[in-house]
Amino acid sequence: MEEWLQKIIDDDDLGLLDVKPKNVRLTADERLVNSFEEINRFIEENKRIPQVSGDILENSLFYRLEGIREDPNKINQLKEYDKFNLLQENETKEAKQPQSIDEIFDDDELGLLSTPKEADIFNLQHGLEKKDRSVGAYDYVARAKKCKDFEKFEPLFKACQEDLKNQKRFLRKFESETSIKEGAFLVYRGMLVYIDKVGDFSQRNQRKQARLRCIYENGTESDMLRNSLAKPMYSDGKIVTENYEEALKGFSGITEEDKPSGYIYVLKSLSKDPQVKSIKDLYKIGYSETTVEERIKNAANETTYLMAKVKIVTSYKMYNTNTQKFEDLLHRFFDTARLSIDVIDNNGTRHTVREWFQVSLGVIEEAIYLFQTGEIVNYYYSREDREILRIKN
C-alpha cells in the first residue's frame, strides 16, 4: 500500500473511512418467521400461550397467532418453527345431526342457505306443495368491510385497552345475548369488538332478531345478526365489563330530598412492615359517618389500620342507605378474600384485624356497582379465579 494512502487511513480518527455492512432488508418470509418467534419467546418466558388480557403486547401476540392460524399458507411456512404445536389443526367436533329443515336454517349463522325468493328451495315446480317460508331482510351474508368513520371509535378502543391494563375493566365469560347491547365491548374470536348500534327487533323462526353494527379493533365493521354473533361467543367469547369507577360517578342522580348517610371507602396501607408490603392487592373496605379524611387522621395509632398511615384509594358518598349494613354486605361478599392480620398496638397487646381483603380494586368497584344496581344477587366472588362470576341456575 502506498505510504500516503496508509497515512490517510491511520489519521482517520473519526472513523470516516470505516465501511459498515449494508443493512439487509428482511423478506416477507423472514418477517413472518421473526413475528412467530416472538410468540415462541413469550411462551418460553411465561409458560403459556398469549391470551387477551390487560397487557397490550400480549394482546397483539394473541391476535397475531389467531391470524396465522387462519392462514393455511402461513401455517405451511412456519411448520418447522412450530416448537409448541401451536398450528396443529383442531380436531373436528362431531356435529349435532339436525332433526328438521327449520333446525338447518336456525343453525345457518352466516346466512349461507339464504336465497332470493325466485330461487327458494321450496318454490318448486312439478306439482310439489310449496312450503310457506318468508324471505326477509335478514337473509343475506353479513360481511366485514372497512369502517369509514373508524377515527370516531379508535379512541374508545384505546381507552378500553388502557382500562383493561389498569384493571378498571375486566374480561368475563359470555353467558347471555343480553350482554350484546349498544356501547358494549366484547372479545369475539380474539378481537375486541364495539357494539355501536342494535337495530329494531323482528320475529324470525319464533325468535327475536336484530341487526347490529359491530366495529372491530382492526378498523373494519359488519352488520351481523345478534344471534349470529352470540353463537360462537358462548364457546370462547368474553364480555368486557364497564369502567365501574366512571359508572359509579354518574349513578346516583341525587336530589334535595336525598339524605347523605356516610361514606364507603377503600384504603391502601402505607405500612413499612415487610409482611404487609409483600401482599399484593391488599385493601381495607370500610365505612364512615364523617369524612374519610377525618376518619383516618389517627390511622398510625389504630389497629384497624394496621398501626400505619393509609392512602385513600377511592370513596363513595352514600345516600338513603344504611352505610354500616352496606359495608357488612361487602365484607360478606368478599369473605373468601378476607385476611386475618395480627397487629401489636402501642401497649404491646396483640389484635387480629379482619377488615382487610386481598382483592383487586377493579373487582371491589364492580361489586359496589352491582350492589347499587341490585344485580349482586346473581353473582359471587371466586377467590380461585380472582373475579366476580355469575351464579349458575
ABEGO torsion letter per residue (X at the ends): XBAAAAAAAAABAAGAABBBBBBBBBBAAAAAAAAAAAAAAAAAAAGBBBBBBABAAAAAAAAAAAAAAABAAAAAAAAAABAAGAABBBBBBBBBBBABAAAAAAABAAGAABBBAAABAABBBGGBBBBBBBBBAABBBBBBBBBAAAAAAAAAAAAAAAAAAAGABBBBBBABAAABBBGBBBBBGGBBBBBABBBBBBBBGGBBBBBBBBBBAAGBBBABBAAAAAAAAAAABBBBBBBAAAAAAAAAGBBAABBBAEBBBBBBBABABAAAAABBGBBBBBBBABBAAAAAAAAAABAAAGGBBBBBABBBBBBGBBAAAAAAAAAAAAAAABBBBBBBBAAGBBBBBAABBBBBAAAAAAAAAAAAAGAAAABBBBAAAGBBBBBBX
